[in-house]
Amino acid sequence: MTSPYQETIPARRGKAALVAAGQHVKVINTHGQQVVDTWAFRQDDLTEFMSMEHSRTSIGRTMPVLGQSMVTNQRRPILTLVRDTSGGIHDTLLAACDRYRYELLGCVQYHDNCTDNLAAALAELGLTPPETPSPWNLFMNIPVGPDGALGFEPPVCGPGDYVLLRAEMDCVVAFSACPQDLVPINGSDCVPTEAHFRVV
């Protein structure tokens, strides 16, 4: 899974890969309006994982800028933002969607969701997540208004925009091409699409 060849994150599904310290992961918004939920776990101990609440404290911001590192729940760097052509909007506030989110939105039947996508992606590698950490929602546009209210807006990036991340420890990275189709976080047409990544 550490091939330099491009891997597909299928629309509405998840994918994971092993990444060695010092390698880079390029996450590509192929069609330009797709949120990619992103997780990273320490390879030899999945109970240490990239943590949004610890990262916000570490970087002193709600979203990292170039050169800043997202950290684990043990406050150690795990992924560093090296390059970003997408406009720099990547949500760190929202939890992964799950069956309960879609039930609250009115779904009466099963709906694909990022929580299940994480579990399925890690299962392909023979792994089980210890929990579902809050993801780094790459390309997700959740503006915070002056009154503290959250907006749910389409991504600001375009087709082919990407982020380049450097692994600071041996880790497992996992992605979900978010299947949200009831609010316009994946574009105003609410149609989830595939995305791609490459480990180099």
Disulfide bonds with the S-S distance in Angstrom:
none
